[in-house]
Amino acid sequence: MTPLRRPVIGSPFQILLLACSFALAAYAGVRLLADDRPGVALWWVGAALLHDLVLLPLYAVADRAVVQGLDAGGHRRWTMYVRVPAALSALLLLVWFPLISGRVELRYRSATGRSADGFLAHWLLITAVLFGGSALLLALRLRRATKHRPPAVH
Amino acid sequence: MGRGPVSGCAAAYGRIMRDDSRLPTSPGFWRSPLRGPWFTSVLGLVLLLGITVLFVTGLVSYAAYNPDLSPVNDKTPDKGILGFYLFSWPTHPHWLYRLDQGVHVTLGVTLIPVLLAKLWSVVPRLFTLPPARSVAHALERISLLLLVGGALFEFTTGVLNVQLDYVFPGSFYPLHFYGAWVFFAAFVAHAVLKVPAAVRNLRRAREEGELRPAPEPASARELVAPHPDPPTVSRRGALWFVGGGSLLLFATTVGQSFDGLRRTALLAPHGGADPGSGPNGFQINKTAAYAGITAAETDEGAWRLVVAGPSGTVRLSRAELSELPLHSSALPIACVEGWSTSDQWWRGVRLRDLAALVGYEDDPPDVLVESLQRRGAFRHAALRANQVADPRSLLALFVNGEPLTPDHGYPARVIVPAAPGVLNTKWVARMTFGETR
């Protein structure tokens, strides 16, 4: 094993910089935590943990399943035709989940004077266009590949 | 890329753990061939620019509320030095708040895929062993909790607030404002520590070609999978993919800032259709019903505007107000939620003419405006003297040639150039000139 050659303190510039950063963060953090200390701390740390330990592994596993599934059928190079529409659709759902799911429907309707019904429909239609467009591109590409393939020698 | 000899104790760990690729602490666990210094550096530099713009537009938006003018405008009274830069919010150009807040929200939404991709590209570092190589490294990793937690906290509170999903723990203003400062403290430190390496990475990639192996510092090599899966997309392709996500979000959001493009904003909270048709058909922040305003208190017999000042108190019915000199101005409604309308044509009494009624003939002062609304964060709002003095600042009675509808503030509402929507008080009941609390 390589012996520890580096100094255990590390860069003094980095320590000074981070100390300065922590002091400013603490100044604002005291005010951030003033009203609901456990709630805000939970949201802050929870956001990082939820992303790093739940959301990211979930989509990584889903992606790997798609890649391996396509690979098993010999279609690995078509991965992006599935990944792009699926990821874009999921991204829109992630960002606009409160509106799309209808969980804020009552407040939204009462505050803005508009119905929230359209959001789910719009998301579904965009999803249809994304997958349909991707399927069309793939079909065109396959067609072109068949055309340009040299005739089989018998 | 990056399979050259390794050195240092991180590498020693790498050698020990290499075969056990079942654990995320082992470099072999991470298989994507995309991860590497070039990909992370490009995303990092985009975020450096983008988040800096978000921070600055956010601070400017905060100043637009004139929080130092009056406690009724100030949702963060214990801000201390964090309000050091506050200034009197101007009324020129009249689209200033619309632009600033539109950029803040639209850019924030657009950057979400970049943030997610950046976090994905560096996630192996979360599991790096040993947890800290030095005191400086330990501090940096603690700082990353502020950075990553802060970025997600700020983006999440913002995205939830514009959708009226108030599940976050407390009032949006202090959470988003103080949270921004905590995050920015970590962001600046991170930028100072990482930008030089990111710029070096990109320069080297440009000089030597992205995919050619090149000697790299150990810290950059940590991100490169030692046993990558065969690629399904190039790094450049992956970057286009991230950019495509941003473009999709941008295209389905930006229209909520323009009446002509609104129908293209298919998923944004104030995209799609207008709530009504005709002169009063444009977007509404809070309806009369939501604010608890009843017809009984706004009808011609019941409603009186109370205007108070040093020379006394004047009570005016809507009919009496309409007999005062009326003026027009073309001004937008621009909301903190990032949406706005194009200029609407308002007609009403100048605020400075109302000030003159109660003793301020030449020099209009600050004013406290109170709404009929009984609850809600901005039912009282203070305007500064420069806002009262602007000839385009009106107590509007009409919009686009018709009387205001209840949802747009009937019997009368304030409209001030460049002011945030919530300071354009609807259902005005009382205006006290020369006072702000």
Interface residues (C-beta under 8 A of the other chain):
Chain A: M1 T2 L4 R5 R6 P7 V8 I9 G10 S11 P12 Q14 I15 L17 L18 A19 C20 S21 F22 L24 A25 Y27 A28 G29 R31 L32 A34 D35 D36 G39 V40 L42 W43 W44 V45 A47 A48 H51 D52 L56 A60 V67 R76 R77 T79 M80 R83 V84 A87 L88 L91 L92 V95 W96 P98 L99 I100 R103 V104 R107 Y108 S110 A111 T112 G113 R114 G118 F119 H122 W123 I126
Chain B: S7 G8 C9 A11 A12 I16 T76 D78 K79 G80 I81 L82 V109 I112 P113 L116 L119 W120 V123 L126 R133 S134 V135 A136 H137 L139 E140 I142 S143 L145 L146 V148 G149 G150 L152 F153 T156 V159 L160 Q163 L164 D165 F168 P169 G170 S171 P174 L175 Y178 G179 W181 V182 A185 A186 V188 A189 V192 L193 D229 P230 T232 V233 G237 F241 G244 G245 L248 L249 T252 L266 L267 A268 P269 H270 G272 A273 P275 G276 Q283 I284 N285 K286 T287 A289 Y290 D407
